[in-house]
Amino acid sequence: MVKLLKDIRVVELGTYITGPAAGMHLADLGADVIKVERPGTGDPFRAFKGGLYSPHYQTYNRNKRSIALDTKDPADLAVLHDLVSTADVFIQNFRPGVAEKLGAGEEDLRKVRPDIIYCAISGFGTSGPSRDRPAYDTVAQAASGYLRLLTPPTNPRVIGPAIADAVTGQYAAMACLAALLERGKTGKGRRIDISMLEAMCHFNLDSFTHYFSVNEIMGPLSRPVVSQSYTFECSDGKWVAIHMSSPTKFWEGLLAATGQEHLKDDPRFAERLERIKHQDDLIAHFTPIFKAKPRDAWCDLLLKHEVPHAPAYDSNEALEDPQAQHLNIKVEAPSSELGTFTTVRPPYTFDGTPELQVSPPPVLDEHGDEIRAELARRKAS
C-alpha cells in the first residue's frame, strides 16, 4: 500500500496511551513518527509489566522511531528543537503547563517551525476548575457518562479496555489530518487542543441525544434491549453473539435455527416491542437451548437461517477465523526483542491494497544516532 503520509514528519512527546495512540495512527498511514523519550526509562508504559518493552507499550508504538532526550539538558533541548524544525506535527499529552516547562510549549516550537501543527492532549482541557486534575482512562469514562453504560448494574466494577485513551488518540489523529489538509492550502499551522473529557462526551453522543431528545437516561442494558442483542453460552463453554436489530426475518430465522417456531404465538415475543419488554424472559428461555449444542454447531445453524451472529471469540481465536485470515488482519515482523512481533494491521485498504508491512515498536533510543545524523546532514546542506 502506498504510504499516504510518507512526506509528513511527526514528533511525539507522548506517554502512556493518548499521545502515542495519536502518533500510531499517523505512523500507520506512513508518517515518519519520531518518539522522544526520557533517557534510561523512556515512556513509563515501557515498564508497565517490568522491563522496557511491555505489551502495553508495544500496542501503541509500532511503526515509530525512538530517540532519548533529556530536555532539561540544553544540548538535548537543542536537538529537540532541531527535530521540530523538520516536523509537520508535534504531539504531547501532558497536563497543561508541563510541556512549557520542558521547553516544548507551542510558543517555543513556533520559533523554530512557525507552521507546526501543535496537538496538545489533556485530561480536562486547558482551562476551568478541573484543568489540573490528574486523568486516566477510567476517570474520563466516568466524567463523560460513559462508564455507567459499561458497568454491571449489580456488584459494580470497572470492566473493559482503555476506551477513553484509545478514542482520544484517534480523535487527535483525525484533527491532525484536518489541520494538515488546511495547511496544504493556506500554509498556516494550527494549535489543536483535545481533552479526554471532550473526546469521550462526543463518543458518548448517542446517550446524550437520548437524554436531550426524550429525557431517557441510558444504562448498560438500554442499547442491547432495543437492538435485540444477546450472548449465549454453548455446550462447549464457548459463547455466541446474536444481534437481530428490527427486521422480523431475523427473529424468524432464530426461531427456525433453534426449533422454537412455537414462540411466534407467545404474546410475550410475537411482536418486537413485546420482545423488548420481555427480554429477560426471552434470555431465560433460550439459555438452556443454546447449552444443548457446541458453538460451531449453533453458528452453522444461525448462518443457514441468515441470523446476524458471530462466535464471541477470545483474543486467541478472533484472528484465526477464516474471514480474519482472508483479510490478513494479523501481521508479523522480525523483532530484536521478541523474535517475531505480531500485531493487527491498520484497517484501511486503499485502491484494493491493504498495508501488511509493519515495523516493531522501537527499543529505547534505537534510532537516536540515526536521527542525530540526519539532523547534522540537514544543517550541513
Secondary structure, DSSP 8 states (H G I E B T S, - for coil): ---TTTT-EEEEE--TTHHHHHHHHHHHTT-EEEEEE-TTT-SGGGGTTSTT--HHHHHT-TTEEEEE--TTSHHHHHHHHHHHTT-SEEEE---TTHHHHTT-SHHHHHHH-TT-EEEEEESS-SSSTTTT----HHHHHHHTT-GGGTS-SSS----S--HHHHHHHHHHHHHHHHHHHHHHHH----EEEEEHHHHHHHHTHHHHHHHHHH-----TTHHHHHHTEEEEE-TTS-EEEEE--S-HHHHHHHHHHHT-GGGGG-TTTSSHHHHHHTHHHHHHHHHHHHTTS-HHHHHHHHHHTT--EEE---HHHHTTSHHHHHTT-EEEEEETTTEEEEEE--S-EETTEE---------TTTTHHHHHHHHHHHHH-
